[in-house]
Amino acid sequence: MTSKTITVKLKKSTIAHNDKQKACVRGLGLRKTGSSKTLENTPAVRGMIKKVIHLLEISE
């Protein structure tokens, strides 16, 4: 069974990326490079992570 929370950290900037990817990062609650957030492990959150996984560092 998966854990109930996921910690995501923004490791790359969103400057050179499109608006949809920027919106996903903001939707995850991340602002600046290096910021991190602990989120519930839901299908909606995992879908947003999947869209911008190349910008994030993930730990459960």
C-alpha positions as CSV (number, residue, x, y, z in Angstrom):
1,M,0.0,0.0,0.0
2,T,1.2,3.5,-0.8
3,S,1.9,6.1,1.9
4,K,-0.8,8.8,2.6
5,T,1.5,11.7,1.9
6,I,4.1,12.7,-0.8
7,T,6.8,15.4,-0.3
8,V,7.6,17.3,-3.5
9,K,10.5,19.7,-4.0
10,L,10.9,22.0,-6.9
11,K,14.5,21.4,-8.2
12,K,14.3,23.3,-11.5
13,S,12.9,26.7,-12.5
14,T,9.7,27.0,-14.5
15,I,10.9,30.0,-16.5
16,A,11.5,28.1,-19.8
17,H,8.3,26.0,-19.6
18,N,4.8,26.5,-20.8
19,D,1.9,27.9,-18.9
20,K,0.2,24.6,-18.2
21,Q,3.4,23.3,-16.5
22,K,3.7,26.5,-14.5
23,A,0.1,26.1,-13.4
24,C,0.7,22.5,-12.3
25,V,3.7,23.6,-10.2
26,R,1.6,26.4,-8.6
27,G,-1.3,24.0,-8.1
28,L,1.1,21.8,-6.1
29,G,1.8,24.8,-3.9
30,L,5.4,25.3,-5.0
31,R,6.7,28.8,-5.7
32,K,10.5,29.2,-5.8
33,T,13.2,26.7,-6.8
34,G,14.0,24.7,-3.7
35,S,10.6,25.1,-2.1
36,S,8.9,21.9,-0.9
37,K,5.4,20.8,0.1
38,T,3.9,17.7,1.7
39,L,0.7,16.7,-0.1
40,E,-1.9,14.0,0.2
41,N,-1.3,11.0,-2.1
42,T,-4.4,11.3,-4.3
43,P,-4.9,10.5,-8.0
44,A,-5.3,14.3,-8.7
45,V,-2.0,15.1,-7.1
46,R,-0.2,12.2,-8.7
47,G,-1.5,13.4,-12.1
48,M,-0.1,16.9,-11.5
49,I,3.2,15.5,-10.5
50,K,3.4,13.3,-13.6
51,K,3.0,16.4,-15.8
52,V,6.0,18.2,-14.3
53,I,8.1,15.3,-12.9
54,H,11.2,16.5,-14.7
55,L,11.1,19.6,-12.5
56,L,10.5,17.9,-9.2
57,E,12.2,15.7,-6.6
58,I,9.8,13.3,-4.9
59,S,9.9,11.4,-1.6
60,E,7.2,9.5,0.1
